[in-house]
Amino acid sequence: MANESANGVFTDLFTAVGDLAQQATDMAGSAVKTATDTVQPVSNAAVQLCTSTINSATQIVESVTKAITSALTPKQSA
């Protein structure tokens, strides 16, 4: 009888520890998902901002190059 009682106690203990471990794992997974869901829009905005900045800088360089080329090109008289 005593042995059966001890086995029941250990079973209950292992079940409780297992449940706590499962809850901790679920919470960690949820935290990672929340962090990912939070960071993704910010990183997308940063990439879009960098792309827009690079495109604007490229357009400025092209405009300046055209202006310099136009200024240096001799005018042809008709």
N, C-alpha and C positions, 0 to 999 in steps of 0.2 A: 504494500500500500504506500509506504513512504517513498519508494522508488517511483511509482506512478505520479505521485504528487510533485516530486522534484522535476520529473520530465515535463510536467505541465507548466511549472514555473519557468523552466528554461525555454520552453516553446513560446510562452507569453513574452518573455524577455526578448528573444530573437525576433519575434513578430513586431514588437514595439520598436526595436532598433532598426529593423528593416523599413518600417513605415517612416521613421524619422529620416533615414537615409534617402528614401524615395522622395520625400517632401523637400529635402535640401537640394536634391538633383533637379526636381521640377522648378524650384525657385531660381536656381542658377540658370537653367535654360530660359526661363521667363525673363530674367534680368538681361541675358545676352540678346534675346530677341528685342527687348525694349531698347537697349542701347543701339542695336543695329538699325531699328526703325527710326530712332532719333538722329543718328549720324548720317544716314543715307540722304535725306533731303539737303542737309547742310553741305555735304560733299558735292552733290549735284549742282547746287547753287555756286559753289566755289569753282567748279569746272566750267560752268557756263560763264561766270564772270571772267575767268582767265581767257577763255576762248574769245569773248567779246573784246577784251582789252587787246589781245594779240591782233585780232582783225582790224580794230581801229588803228593801232600803231602801224600796221601794214599799209592801210589806206593813206595814212599821213605821209609815210615814206614815199609811196607812189606819187602822191600829189606834189610833194616837194621835188622829187626827181623830175617830174614832167615840167614843173615851173622852171627849174634850173636849165633843163634841156631847151625849153622854149626861149629862155633868155639868152642862151649861148649860141643858138642856131642863127646863122646869118639870114637876114630877110632877103627874099628874092624880089627884085623889082619887076613889075610887069610891063 
